[in-house]
Amino acid sequence: MSQFTIKVPASSANLGPGFDVIGLALSLWLELQISISESNAPSKLNCKITCEENCEGSEEIDLDPDRNLITRAALYILRCHDHNVFPQYTTLHIINRIPLGRGLGSSGAAVVAGIMLGNAVGRLGLTKDRMLDFCLMIERHPDNVAAALFGGFVGTYLSELNSEDMARKEVPLSEVLPSPAGGIDTGLKPPIPPDRIGHYVKFRWSPSIKTIVIIPDYEVSTAKAREVLPEKYTRNDVTFNMQRVALLTYALGQSHPDPSTIHQAMQDRIHQNYRQELIHGLETLRNLTPESTPGLLGICLSGAGPSILALATHNYDSIAKKVIAIINESADKPIKCDWKILEPAEGGASTEYEGMYSWLTRISNSLERTIRSRV
């Protein structure tokens, strides 16, 4: 029997003006503890799922491999390599610390974890760059999955594909993920992704900047948050955001971050003003400044929300309490809020083997990081 652990960080997308472009990996983790047996056992898809009691979303996580997003993502990459079920009996234990439906990349982390699981159990030997292609066939927005996979503060974009590759990339999700419908599994022969669907680059992040994540106790679905966005934007609004993205990616990497510059660079006209109707207190929160709130650099919606991301250099407790107070002042009834001080998860997702394979894992991870740093 072999055992290994996969860890994938949470992520915050957009950071204000970088809608569908910027992502930040955060030190909050989805962990999978995996055991592989050489002999098969009678179970659906040759896989069994268990979940840690009282972890985030434990009551909502589906333990059926047919419906769990992690195992469905794993089966997608396995079926692209001629394995219709898990090739060896796989026991998967989930320990999740990422709140579900709160704008912290929980679904992106699940997709990354599933692709890495399939790569490991199938002994496919794929690089993270190639695994990103498989992730993007499922998630289809690169900011969260690239941040979770590679770690740190990243900028992303999708490639302009030729018509043949675009046809493969744009197939319905039901043909990508295993999804039994009417007794027929529509994901038995899924499309293999084109090479280099998405690209990323890592930006510097100042070690003096911490992230305060305020997590209200209600959910906002990504689909609903996208429904409120307009189909078209004015040239002025697009230019406004482009200017600030260019400034922000530089300003957050300075050893002595400038509060005024970062505050101005985190302003946005593309998504947050339209989502204010879904997020308690967001309109007021966006008006907080470094002058009114000592220690604060900038504040924004995390992903599609409802979590709030505040960047700060000090005074963390006071900033969090002020944000929570504003959220509750705007609500009809009190909203329970949790908050955490997090740092960038620079290494991103990892696979750690126990025993004889552990040193090979360290060498492989080190080699891949070296290759990426030289590209």
C-alpha positions as a Markdown table, in Angstrom:
| # | Residue | x | y | z |
|---|---|---|---|---|
| 1 | Met | 0.0 | 0.0 | 0.0 |
| 2 | Ser | 1.3 | 3.5 | -0.8 |
| 3 | Gln | 0.2 | 6.7 | 0.9 |
| 4 | Phe | 0.5 | 10.3 | 0.0 |
| 5 | Thr | -1.0 | 13.7 | 0.8 |
| 6 | Ile | -2.2 | 16.4 | -1.6 |
| 7 | Lys | -2.5 | 20.0 | -0.3 |
| 8 | Val | -4.1 | 22.8 | -2.3 |
| 9 | Pro | -4.4 | 26.4 | -1.0 |
| 10 | Ala | -7.4 | 28.7 | -1.0 |
| 11 | Ser | -7.2 | 31.7 | -3.4 |
| 12 | Ser | -8.7 | 35.1 | -3.8 |
| 13 | Ala | -9.4 | 36.4 | -7.3 |
| 14 | Asn | -9.6 | 39.9 | -8.8 |
| 15 | Leu | -8.0 | 41.9 | -5.9 |
| 16 | Gly | -10.2 | 44.9 | -7.0 |
| 17 | Pro | -9.4 | 45.8 | -10.6 |
| 18 | Gly | -8.0 | 42.5 | -11.9 |
| 19 | Phe | -11.3 | 40.8 | -12.8 |
| 20 | Asp | -10.7 | 37.3 | -14.2 |
| 21 | Val | -7.0 | 38.1 | -14.4 |
| 22 | Ile | -5.3 | 38.3 | -11.0 |
| 23 | Gly | -5.2 | 35.6 | -8.3 |
| 24 | Leu | -3.6 | 35.3 | -4.9 |
| 25 | Ala | -3.0 | 31.9 | -3.2 |
| 26 | Leu | -3.7 | 32.0 | 0.6 |
| 27 | Ser | -2.5 | 29.9 | 3.5 |
| 28 | Leu | -5.8 | 28.1 | 4.0 |
| 29 | Trp | -5.8 | 24.5 | 2.8 |
| 30 | Leu | -7.8 | 21.7 | 1.2 |
| 31 | Glu | -5.9 | 18.5 | 2.2 |
| 32 | Leu | -6.4 | 15.0 | 0.8 |
| 33 | Gln | -5.0 | 11.9 | 2.5 |
| 34 | Ile | -4.8 | 9.1 | 0.0 |
| 35 | Ser | -4.1 | 5.4 | 0.3 |
| 36 | Ile | -3.6 | 3.2 | -2.7 |
| 37 | Ser | -4.1 | -0.6 | -2.5 |
| 38 | Glu | -2.6 | -3.0 | -5.0 |
| 39 | Ser | -5.8 | -5.2 | -4.8 |
| 40 | Asn | -9.2 | -3.9 | -5.9 |
| 41 | Ala | -12.2 | -3.8 | -3.6 |
| 42 | Pro | -15.9 | -3.8 | -4.5 |
| 43 | Ser | -16.7 | -0.1 | -4.7 |
| 44 | Lys | -18.0 | 2.5 | -7.1 |
| 45 | Leu | -15.3 | 3.5 | -9.6 |
| 46 | Asn | -12.7 | 1.7 | -7.4 |
| 47 | Cys | -12.7 | 4.6 | -5.0 |
| 48 | Lys | -14.0 | 5.4 | -1.5 |
| 49 | Ile | -14.3 | 8.9 | 0.0 |
| 50 | Thr | -14.4 | 9.9 | 3.7 |
| 51 | Cys | -14.4 | 13.3 | 5.2 |
| 52 | Glu | -13.0 | 14.7 | 8.5 |
| 53 | Glu | -15.8 | 15.5 | 10.9 |
| 54 | Asn | -16.4 | 19.2 | 11.6 |
| 55 | Cys | -14.1 | 20.5 | 8.8 |
| 56 | Glu | -15.4 | 23.2 | 6.5 |
| 57 | Gly | -18.5 | 22.1 | 4.5 |
| 58 | Ser | -18.4 | 18.6 | 6.0 |
| 59 | Glu | -22.2 | 18.3 | 5.8 |
| 60 | Glu | -22.2 | 19.5 | 2.2 |
| 61 | Ile | -19.3 | 17.5 | 0.8 |
| 62 | Asp | -20.7 | 14.6 | -1.3 |
| 63 | Leu | -19.0 | 11.3 | -0.5 |
| 64 | Asp | -20.3 | 9.6 | -3.7 |
| 65 | Pro | -17.3 | 9.4 | -6.2 |
| 66 | Asp | -19.9 | 9.9 | -9.0 |
| 67 | Arg | -20.8 | 13.3 | -7.7 |
| 68 | Asn | -17.8 | 14.6 | -5.8 |
| 69 | Leu | -16.0 | 17.3 | -7.7 |
| 70 | Ile | -12.6 | 16.1 | -6.7 |
| 71 | Thr | -13.1 | 12.5 | -7.9 |
| 72 | Arg | -14.9 | 13.7 | -11.0 |
| 73 | Ala | -11.9 | 15.9 | -11.9 |
| 74 | Ala | -9.6 | 13.0 | -11.2 |
| 75 | Leu | -11.6 | 10.7 | -13.5 |
| 76 | Tyr | -11.6 | 13.3 | -16.2 |
| 77 | Ile | -7.8 | 13.3 | -16.5 |
| 78 | Leu | -7.7 | 9.5 | -16.0 |
| 79 | Arg | -10.1 | 8.9 | -18.8 |
| 80 | Cys | -8.1 | 11.1 | -21.1 |
| 81 | His | -5.4 | 8.5 | -20.4 |
| 82 | Asp | -7.5 | 5.4 | -21.0 |
| 83 | His | -8.5 | 4.6 | -17.4 |
| 84 | Asn | -12.3 | 4.5 | -17.0 |
| 85 | Val | -12.1 | 4.0 | -13.2 |
| 86 | Phe | -9.3 | 4.5 | -10.6 |
| 87 | Pro | -6.6 | 2.1 | -11.8 |
| 88 | Gln | -6.0 | 0.9 | -8.2 |
| 89 | Tyr | -8.3 | 0.9 | -5.2 |
| 90 | Thr | -8.1 | 4.4 | -3.8 |
| 91 | Thr | -9.2 | 5.6 | -0.4 |
| 92 | Leu | -9.6 | 9.4 | -0.2 |
| 93 | His | -9.9 | 11.2 | 3.1 |
| 94 | Ile | -10.8 | 14.9 | 2.8 |
| 95 | Ile | -9.8 | 17.6 | 5.4 |
| 96 | Asn | -11.1 | 20.9 | 4.1 |
| 97 | Arg | -10.3 | 24.3 | 5.7 |
| 98 | Ile | -11.6 | 26.4 | 2.9 |
| 99 | Pro | -15.1 | 27.8 | 3.4 |
| 100 | Leu | -17.5 | 26.8 | 0.6 |
| 101 | Gly | -19.3 | 29.4 | -1.5 |
| 102 | Arg | -17.5 | 32.3 | 0.1 |
| 103 | Gly | -15.3 | 33.6 | -2.7 |
| 104 | Leu | -12.1 | 31.9 | -1.5 |
| 105 | Gly | -11.6 | 29.5 | -4.4 |
| 106 | Ser | -13.1 | 26.3 | -2.9 |
| 107 | Ser | -14.2 | 24.9 | -6.2 |
| 108 | Gly | -10.9 | 25.9 | -7.9 |
| 109 | Ala | -9.0 | 24.1 | -5.1 |
| 110 | Ala | -11.2 | 21.0 | -5.6 |
| 111 | Val | -10.5 | 20.9 | -9.3 |
| 112 | Val | -6.8 | 21.3 | -8.8 |
| 113 | Ala | -6.8 | 18.6 | -6.1 |
| 114 | Gly | -8.7 | 16.3 | -8.4 |
| 115 | Ile | -6.4 | 16.8 | -11.3 |
| 116 | Met | -3.4 | 16.2 | -9.1 |
| 117 | Leu | -5.0 | 13.1 | -7.7 |
| 118 | Gly | -5.6 | 11.7 | -11.1 |
| 119 | Asn | -2.1 | 12.5 | -12.2 |
| 120 | Ala | -0.7 | 10.7 | -9.1 |
| 121 | Val | -2.9 | 7.5 | -9.0 |
| 122 | Gly | -2.6 | 7.1 | -12.8 |
| 123 | Arg | 1.2 | 7.7 | -12.6 |
| 124 | Leu | 0.8 | 10.1 | -15.6 |
| 125 | Gly | 3.9 | 12.2 | -14.8 |
| 126 | Leu | 2.4 | 15.5 | -16.0 |
| 127 | Thr | 3.9 | 18.8 | -15.2 |
| 128 | Lys | 2.0 | 21.5 | -13.4 |
| 129 | Asp | 1.9 | 23.5 | -16.7 |
| 130 | Arg | 0.1 | 20.6 | -18.4 |
| 131 | Met | -2.2 | 20.0 | -15.4 |
| 132 | Leu | -3.3 | 23.6 | -15.7 |
| 133 | Asp | -4.7 | 22.8 | -19.1 |
| 134 | Phe | -6.9 | 20.0 | -17.6 |
| 135 | Cys | -8.0 | 22.3 | -14.8 |
| 136 | Leu | -9.1 | 24.9 | -17.3 |
| 137 | Met | -11.3 | 22.4 | -19.2 |
| 138 | Ile | -13.3 | 22.3 | -16.0 |
| 139 | Glu | -13.0 | 25.6 | -14.2 |
| 140 | Arg | -12.5 | 27.8 | -17.3 |
| 141 | His | -11.3 | 30.9 | -15.4 |
| 142 | Pro | -7.5 | 30.9 | -14.9 |
| 143 | Asp | -7.1 | 33.2 | -11.9 |
| 144 | Asn | -8.2 | 30.9 | -9.0 |
| 145 | Val | -6.8 | 27.6 | -10.4 |
| 146 | Ala | -3.4 | 29.1 | -11.5 |
| 147 | Ala | -3.0 | 30.7 | -8.0 |
| 148 | Ala | -3.9 | 27.5 | -6.3 |
| 149 | Leu | -1.7 | 25.3 | -8.5 |
| 150 | Phe | 1.4 | 27.5 | -8.7 |
| 151 | Gly | 1.0 | 29.6 | -5.5 |
| 152 | Gly | 1.8 | 33.2 | -4.8 |
| 153 | Phe | 0.4 | 36.3 | -6.5 |
| 154 | Val | -0.2 | 35.6 | -10.2 |
| 155 | Gly | -1.5 | 37.3 | -13.3 |
| 156 | Thr | -3.2 | 35.0 | -15.9 |
| 157 | Tyr | -4.6 | 35.0 | -19.4 |
| 158 | Leu | -6.2 | 32.5 | -21.8 |
| 159 | Ser | -4.6 | 31.8 | -25.2 |
| 160 | Glu | -6.1 | 32.7 | -28.5 |
| 161 | Leu | -6.8 | 29.2 | -29.9 |
| 162 | Asn | -7.3 | 28.1 | -33.5 |
| 163 | Ser | -10.8 | 26.9 | -34.4 |
| 164 | Glu | -10.0 | 23.2 | -33.9 |
| 165 | Asp | -8.6 | 23.7 | -30.4 |
| 166 | Met | -11.3 | 26.1 | -29.5 |
| 167 | Ala | -13.9 | 23.5 | -30.4 |
| 168 | Arg | -12.3 | 21.1 | -27.9 |
| 169 | Lys | -12.0 | 23.7 | -25.2 |
| 170 | Glu | -15.6 | 24.9 | -25.5 |
| 171 | Val | -17.4 | 21.5 | -25.3 |
| 172 | Pro | -20.2 | 21.3 | -22.7 |
| 173 | Leu | -19.0 | 20.6 | -19.2 |
| 174 | Ser | -21.1 | 17.4 | -19.2 |
| 175 | Glu | -18.8 | 15.9 | -21.8 |
| 176 | Val | -15.7 | 16.8 | -19.8 |
| 177 | Leu | -16.7 | 15.7 | -16.3 |
| 178 | Pro | -18.1 | 12.2 | -15.5 |
| 179 | Ser | -21.7 | 13.0 | -14.9 |
| 180 | Pro | -24.2 | 10.1 | -15.0 |
| 181 | Ala | -27.4 | 11.3 | -16.7 |
| 182 | Gly | -30.3 | 8.9 | -17.4 |
| 183 | Gly | -28.0 | 6.0 | -16.7 |
| 184 | Ile | -25.4 | 7.1 | -19.4 |
| 185 | Asp | -22.1 | 8.5 | -18.3 |
| 186 | Thr | -21.5 | 11.4 | -20.6 |
| 187 | Gly | -17.8 | 11.7 | -19.6 |
| 188 | Leu | -16.6 | 8.3 | -20.8 |
| 189 | Lys | -14.7 | 9.7 | -23.7 |
| 190 | Pro | -13.8 | 13.3 | -22.7 |
| 191 | Pro | -11.9 | 15.7 | -24.9 |
| 192 | Ile | -8.1 | 16.0 | -24.3 |
| 193 | Pro | -7.3 | 19.7 | -23.7 |
| 194 | Pro | -5.1 | 21.6 | -26.2 |
| 195 | Asp | -1.6 | 22.5 | -25.0 |
| 196 | Arg | -1.1 | 25.8 | -23.2 |
| 197 | Ile | -4.7 | 26.9 | -22.9 |
| 198 | Gly | -3.8 | 29.3 | -20.1 |
| 199 | His | -0.6 | 31.2 | -19.1 |
| 200 | Tyr | 0.5 | 32.8 | -15.8 |
| 201 | Val | 3.2 | 34.9 | -14.4 |
| 202 | Lys | 4.2 | 35.4 | -10.8 |
| 203 | Phe | 4.4 | 38.9 | -9.3 |
| 204 | Arg | 6.4 | 39.9 | -6.3 |
| 205 | Trp | 4.6 | 40.3 | -3.0 |
| 206 | Ser | 5.9 | 42.5 | -0.2 |
| 207 | Pro | 6.6 | 40.5 | 3.0 |
| 208 | Ser | 5.2 | 43.3 | 5.0 |
| 209 | Ile | 1.7 | 42.9 | 3.6 |
| 210 | Lys | -0.7 | 40.6 | 5.3 |
| 211 | Thr | -4.2 | 39.7 | 4.2 |
| 212 | Ile | -7.2 | 39.9 | 6.5 |
| 213 | Val | -10.0 | 37.8 | 5.2 |
| 214 | Ile | -13.5 | 38.5 | 6.7 |
| 215 | Ile | -15.9 | 35.6 | 6.0 |
| 216 | Pro | -19.6 | 36.4 | 6.5 |
| 217 | Asp | -21.9 | 33.4 | 7.3 |
| 218 | Tyr | -23.8 | 33.3 | 4.0 |
| 219 | Glu | -23.1 | 32.2 | 0.5 |
| 220 | Val | -23.1 | 33.9 | -2.9 |
| 221 | Ser | -22.9 | 31.6 | -5.9 |
| 222 | Thr | -20.4 | 32.6 | -8.7 |
| 223 | Ala | -23.2 | 32.1 | -11.2 |
| 224 | Lys | -25.5 | 34.6 | -9.4 |
| 225 | Ala | -22.6 | 37.1 | -9.0 |
| 226 | Arg | -21.9 | 36.9 | -12.8 |
| 227 | Glu | -25.6 | 37.4 | -13.7 |
| 228 | Val | -25.6 | 40.9 | -12.3 |
| 229 | Leu | -22.7 | 42.0 | -14.5 |
| 230 | Pro | -23.4 | 43.9 | -17.7 |
| 231 | Glu | -22.7 | 42.5 | -21.2 |
| 232 | Lys | -20.8 | 45.7 | -22.2 |
| 233 | Tyr | -18.6 | 48.3 | -20.6 |
| 234 | Thr | -17.6 | 51.8 | -21.6 |
| 235 | Arg | -14.2 | 52.5 | -22.8 |
| 236 | Asn | -13.6 | 54.8 | -19.8 |
| 237 | Asp | -14.4 | 52.0 | -17.3 |
| 238 | Val | -12.2 | 49.5 | -19.1 |
| 239 | Thr | -9.3 | 52.0 | -19.2 |
| 240 | Phe | -9.8 | 52.8 | -15.6 |
| 241 | Asn | -9.3 | 49.2 | -14.6 |
| 242 | Met | -6.4 | 48.6 | -16.9 |
| 243 | Gln | -4.5 | 51.5 | -15.5 |
| 244 | Arg | -5.0 | 50.2 | -12.0 |
| 245 | Val | -4.1 | 46.6 | -12.7 |
| 246 | Ala | -0.8 | 47.8 | -14.2 |
| 247 | Leu | 0.0 | 49.8 | -11.1 |
| 248 | Leu | -1.3 | 47.3 | -8.5 |
| 249 | Thr | 0.9 | 44.4 | -9.7 |
| 250 | Tyr | 4.0 | 46.5 | -9.2 |
| 251 | Ala | 2.9 | 48.3 | -6.0 |
| 252 | Leu | 2.2 | 45.2 | -4.0 |
| 253 | Gly | 5.8 | 43.9 | -4.6 |
| 254 | Gln | 7.6 | 46.9 | -3.1 |
| 255 | Ser | 9.5 | 46.4 | 0.1 |
| 256 | His | 8.0 | 49.6 | 1.6 |
| 257 | Pro | 4.4 | 49.5 | 0.2 |
| 258 | Asp | 2.8 | 52.9 | -0.3 |
| 259 | Pro | -0.8 | 53.0 | 1.2 |
| 260 | Ser | -2.1 | 55.8 | -1.0 |
| 261 | Thr | -0.9 | 54.1 | -4.2 |
| 262 | Ile | -2.2 | 50.7 | -3.3 |
| 263 | His | -5.6 | 52.1 | -2.2 |
| 264 | Gln | -6.0 | 53.9 | -5.5 |
| 265 | Ala | -4.8 | 51.0 | -7.5 |
| 266 | Met | -7.4 | 48.6 | -5.9 |
| 267 | Gln | -10.3 | 50.7 | -7.2 |
| 268 | Asp | -12.6 | 49.0 | -9.7 |
| 269 | Arg | -15.4 | 49.8 | -12.1 |
| 270 | Ile | -15.9 | 46.4 | -13.7 |
| 271 | His | -17.6 | 44.1 | -11.1 |
| 272 | Gln | -17.8 | 45.4 | -7.5 |
| 273 | Asn | -20.2 | 48.2 | -8.0 |
| 274 | Tyr | -22.7 | 45.8 | -9.7 |
| 275 | Arg | -22.3 | 43.2 | -7.0 |
| 276 | Gln | -23.0 | 45.6 | -4.1 |
| 277 | Glu | -26.6 | 44.5 | -4.1 |
| 278 | Leu | -25.5 | 41.0 | -3.2 |
| 279 | Ile | -22.9 | 41.8 | -0.6 |
| 280 | His | -23.8 | 43.4 | 2.7 |
| 281 | Gly | -21.8 | 46.6 | 3.4 |
| 282 | Leu | -19.7 | 46.4 | 0.3 |
| 283 | Glu | -20.5 | 50.0 | -0.8 |
| 284 | Thr | -19.4 | 51.5 | 2.5 |
| 285 | Leu | -16.4 | 49.2 | 2.8 |
| 286 | Arg | -15.0 | 50.3 | -0.6 |
| 287 | Asn | -14.9 | 53.9 | 0.8 |
| 288 | Leu | -12.5 | 53.0 | 3.7 |
| 289 | Thr | -9.1 | 54.6 | 3.2 |
| 290 | Pro | -5.7 | 54.3 | 4.8 |
| 291 | Glu | -6.3 | 57.7 | 6.4 |
| 292 | Ser | -9.6 | 56.7 | 8.0 |
| 293 | Thr | -8.3 | 53.2 | 8.9 |
| 294 | Pro | -4.7 | 53.1 | 10.1 |
| 295 | Gly | -2.7 | 50.1 | 8.8 |
| 296 | Leu | -5.1 | 49.5 | 5.9 |
| 297 | Leu | -3.7 | 49.5 | 2.3 |
| 298 | Gly | -6.7 | 48.5 | 0.3 |
| 299 | Ile | -10.0 | 46.6 | 0.6 |
| 300 | Cys | -12.0 | 44.6 | -2.0 |
| 301 | Leu | -14.4 | 41.8 | -2.5 |
| 302 | Ser | -12.7 | 38.4 | -2.6 |
| 303 | Gly | -13.7 | 36.6 | -5.8 |
| 304 | Ala | -17.4 | 36.7 | -6.2 |
| 305 | Gly | -17.9 | 37.2 | -2.5 |
| 306 | Pro | -19.2 | 37.5 | 0.1 |
| 307 | Ser | -15.8 | 37.4 | 1.8 |
| 308 | Ile | -13.9 | 40.6 | 2.1 |
| 309 | Leu | -10.2 | 40.9 | 1.5 |
| 310 | Ala | -8.3 | 43.7 | 3.3 |
| 311 | Leu | -4.6 | 44.2 | 2.7 |
| 312 | Ala | -2.8 | 45.7 | 5.7 |
| 313 | Thr | 0.6 | 46.2 | 7.4 |
| 314 | His | -0.6 | 46.4 | 11.0 |
| 315 | Asn | -3.6 | 47.1 | 13.2 |
| 316 | Tyr | -5.2 | 43.8 | 11.9 |
| 317 | Asp | -7.7 | 43.3 | 14.8 |
| 318 | Ser | -9.1 | 46.8 | 14.6 |
| 319 | Ile | -9.5 | 46.6 | 10.8 |
| 320 | Ala | -11.3 | 43.3 | 11.0 |
| 321 | Lys | -13.7 | 44.5 | 13.7 |
| 322 | Lys | -14.4 | 47.7 | 11.7 |
| 323 | Val | -15.3 | 45.6 | 8.6 |
| 324 | Ile | -17.5 | 43.3 | 10.6 |
| 325 | Ala | -19.3 | 46.2 | 12.2 |
| 326 | Ile | -20.0 | 47.8 | 8.7 |
| 327 | Ile | -21.3 | 44.4 | 7.4 |
| 328 | Asn | -23.7 | 44.2 | 10.3 |
| 329 | Glu | -24.9 | 47.8 | 10.1 |
| 330 | Ser | -26.0 | 47.1 | 6.6 |
| 331 | Ala | -27.9 | 43.9 | 7.3 |
| 332 | Asp | -31.5 | 43.4 | 8.6 |
| 333 | Lys | -30.3 | 41.0 | 11.2 |
| 334 | Pro | -26.9 | 40.2 | 12.7 |
| 335 | Ile | -24.5 | 38.3 | 10.5 |
| 336 | Lys | -21.9 | 36.0 | 12.1 |
| 337 | Cys | -18.5 | 36.7 | 10.6 |
| 338 | Asp | -15.2 | 34.9 | 11.0 |
| 339 | Trp | -11.9 | 36.5 | 10.2 |
| 340 | Lys | -8.3 | 35.3 | 9.6 |
| 341 | Ile | -4.9 | 36.8 | 9.0 |
| 342 | Leu | -3.4 | 34.9 | 6.1 |
| 343 | Glu | -0.2 | 35.0 | 4.0 |
| 344 | Pro | 0.4 | 34.1 | 0.4 |
| 345 | Ala | 0.9 | 30.4 | -0.1 |
| 346 | Glu | 4.0 | 30.7 | -2.3 |
| 347 | Gly | 4.5 | 27.1 | -3.1 |
| 348 | Gly | 1.0 | 26.4 | -4.3 |
| 349 | Ala | -0.4 | 22.8 | -4.5 |
| 350 | Ser | 1.8 | 19.9 | -3.5 |
| 351 | Thr | 1.9 | 16.1 | -3.4 |
| 352 | Glu | 3.9 | 14.6 | -0.6 |
| 353 | Tyr | 4.6 | 10.8 | -0.6 |
| 354 | Glu | 5.4 | 8.8 | 2.5 |
| 355 | Gly | 8.4 | 6.5 | 2.9 |
| 356 | Met | 10.6 | 5.7 | 0.0 |
| 357 | Tyr | 9.0 | 8.1 | -2.5 |
| 358 | Ser | 9.3 | 11.2 | -0.3 |
| 359 | Trp | 12.8 | 12.1 | -1.4 |
| 360 | Leu | 11.8 | 11.7 | -5.1 |
| 361 | Thr | 8.9 | 14.1 | -4.5 |
| 362 | Arg | 11.2 | 16.7 | -3.1 |
| 363 | Ile | 13.7 | 16.4 | -6.0 |
| 364 | Ser | 10.9 | 16.5 | -8.6 |
| 365 | Asn | 9.3 | 19.6 | -7.0 |
| 366 | Ser | 12.6 | 21.4 | -6.7 |
| 367 | Leu | 13.5 | 20.6 | -10.4 |
| 368 | Glu | 10.1 | 21.8 | -11.6 |
| 369 | Arg | 10.4 | 25.1 | -9.7 |
| 370 | Thr | 13.9 | 25.6 | -11.1 |
| 371 | Ile | 12.8 | 25.0 | -14.7 |
| 372 | Arg | 9.8 | 27.4 | -14.3 |
| 373 | Ser | 12.0 | 30.1 | -12.7 |
| 374 | Arg | 14.3 | 30.0 | -15.8 |
| 375 | Val | 11.5 | 30.2 | -18.4 |
